[in-house]
Amino acid sequence: MFVLRNYRQGDFEALYGIDRECFDAGIAYSRRELQSYIERKQSFCIVAEAPAPVARNSTAAIASAKATSQAARREAGSGDSSTPIAGFVLVEIHHKGYGHIITIDVLAEYRRRQLGTLLLQAAEERVRKIGGFAMVLETAVNNQAALAFYERHKYKVLNKLPGYYGKGLDAWFLTKRL
């Protein structure tokens, strides 16, 4: 079961690594860009933790799972006793009352487990609670999986943004009324 929580300063390196793993170099955010979005007063970031699997019948397997979990936390740069980060969503609240999804990232090993849906719904609910009326986002025109995901969640393509991701890669601009 995934646990959602607010971003903590010690999460940054893990989130930066996840973004680099989820997107190609031309789309993934630079360290500075990601840091800037996270630190904006009008932004929020929801982090998903995934508990490490624990074998039930073997003391050696339990010890191994604990060691693996601790190593994953060290690699993620969390430096605390929390479980590994499986994904996150970063949203900026626009002064006109809508939420802009900056990125939603889920590590490959946690996909197809409804984590993207959980993160998206949590972000939408937070925007709704502060009086937001809509969500917007951009996704690369060649990212069919993302487009299908958002369409399943009632997002509609409004238009194409030529060269959004640099020369030769356009984006779809999508929106959803909350």
C-alpha positions in Angstrom: 0.0 0.0 0.0 1.3 3.4 -0.9 1.5 6.2 1.6 1.1 9.8 0.4 2.7 12.7 2.2 3.9 16.2 1.6 7.3 16.9 0.3 10.2 17.2 2.8 13.4 19.0 2.0 15.4 15.7 2.3 13.4 14.3 -0.6 14.9 16.4 -3.3 17.7 14.1 -4.6 15.3 11.2 -4.8 12.7 13.2 -6.7 15.3 14.6 -9.0 16.6 11.0 -9.7 13.0 9.8 -10.3 12.3 12.6 -12.8 15.6 11.7 -14.7 14.6 8.1 -14.8 11.0 8.8 -15.9 11.7 11.2 -18.8 14.2 11.6 -21.6 17.0 14.2 -21.2 15.1 16.7 -23.4 12.0 16.5 -21.2 13.3 15.8 -17.6 13.8 18.9 -15.5 17.3 20.2 -14.7 18.2 20.2 -11.0 17.7 24.0 -10.9 14.3 23.9 -12.7 12.9 21.1 -10.4 14.2 22.9 -7.3 12.6 26.2 -8.5 9.2 24.6 -9.0 9.3 22.8 -5.7 10.3 25.9 -3.8 7.6 28.2 -5.2 5.2 29.4 -2.6 2.2 28.6 -4.9 3.4 25.0 -5.5 2.8 21.8 -3.6 4.4 18.4 -4.0 2.9 15.1 -2.9 5.3 12.2 -2.5 4.3 8.5 -2.6 6.2 6.1 -0.4 6.2 2.4 -1.1 6.8 0.0 1.8 9.6 -2.5 1.1 8.4 -6.1 0.6 9.0 -8.4 3.5 9.2 -12.2 3.2 7.1 -13.9 5.9 8.8 -17.3 6.5 12.5 -16.6 6.5 14.6 -14.7 9.0 17.4 -14.3 6.3 14.8 -13.0 3.8 13.5 -10.5 6.3 17.1 -9.3 7.1 17.8 -9.0 3.4 14.6 -7.0 2.7 15.5 -4.6 5.6 19.1 -4.2 4.2 17.7 -3.6 0.7 15.2 -1.1 2.0 17.9 0.8 3.9 20.2 0.8 0.8 17.4 2.2 -1.4 16.8 5.0 1.1 20.5 5.8 1.1 20.6 5.9 -2.7 17.5 8.0 -2.7 19.2 10.5 -0.5 16.3 10.6 2.1 18.7 10.1 5.0 15.8 9.1 7.3 13.9 6.0 8.2 11.1 6.5 5.7 10.3 3.9 3.1 11.5 4.3 -0.5 9.9 7.0 -2.7 7.9 5.4 -5.5 6.7 8.6 -7.2 5.4 12.1 -6.8 3.3 14.9 -8.3 4.2 18.5 -8.4 1.5 21.2 -8.9 1.6 24.9 -9.2 -1.5 26.9 -8.2 -2.2 29.7 -10.7 -3.6 33.0 -9.3 -6.6 32.6 -11.6 -7.7 29.5 -9.7 -6.5 26.5 -11.5 -3.8 23.9 -10.8 -1.0 23.3 -13.3 0.6 19.8 -13.1 4.3 20.4 -13.5 5.1 16.7 -13.4 3.8 13.4 -12.3 6.5 10.8 -12.0 6.2 7.1 -11.0 9.1 4.7 -11.1 8.8 1.9 -13.6 8.6 -0.9 -10.9 5.5 0.8 -9.3 3.6 1.5 -12.5 0.3 -0.4 -13.3 -0.5 -0.4 -9.5 -2.8 2.7 -9.6 -0.1 4.9 -8.1 -0.4 7.5 -10.9 -4.2 7.6 -10.3 -3.7 8.0 -6.6 -1.3 10.9 -7.0 -3.4 12.6 -9.6 -6.6 12.3 -7.5 -4.8 13.6 -4.4 -3.5 16.7 -6.4 -7.0 17.3 -7.9 -8.5 17.1 -4.4 -6.0 19.5 -2.9 -6.7 22.0 -5.7 -10.4 21.6 -5.2 -10.1 22.2 -1.5 -8.5 25.6 -2.0 -11.2 26.6 -4.4 -9.6 25.7 -7.7 -11.9 25.0 -10.6 -9.6 23.2 -13.1 -6.4 21.4 -13.7 -4.1 21.9 -16.7 -0.9 20.1 -17.9 1.3 19.4 -20.9 2.4 16.1 -22.3 4.6 15.2 -25.2 2.7 14.3 -28.4 4.7 11.1 -28.6 3.9 10.0 -25.1 0.9 7.8 -25.9 0.8 6.2 -22.4 0.5 9.5 -20.7 -2.1 10.8 -23.1 -4.2 7.6 -22.6 -3.8 7.9 -18.8 -5.0 11.5 -18.7 -7.9 10.8 -21.1 -9.0 8.0 -18.8 -9.1 10.6 -16.0 -11.3 12.9 -18.1 -8.6 15.4 -19.3 -9.3 16.9 -22.7 -6.8 18.0 -25.3 -7.3 21.7 -25.9 -4.5 22.3 -28.4 -1.0 21.5 -29.6 2.0 23.5 -28.4 4.6 23.5 -31.2 8.2 23.1 -30.0 7.2 23.0 -26.3 9.9 20.5 -25.5 12.4 22.0 -27.8 13.0 21.8 -31.5 11.0 19.0 -33.1 8.9 17.9 -30.1 5.5 19.3 -29.6 3.2 18.9 -26.6 -0.5 18.5 -26.0 -2.1 21.0 -23.7 -4.8 19.3 -21.6 -7.4 20.5 -19.1 -10.0 19.1 -16.8 -12.8 21.0 -15.0 -12.9 20.0 -11.3 
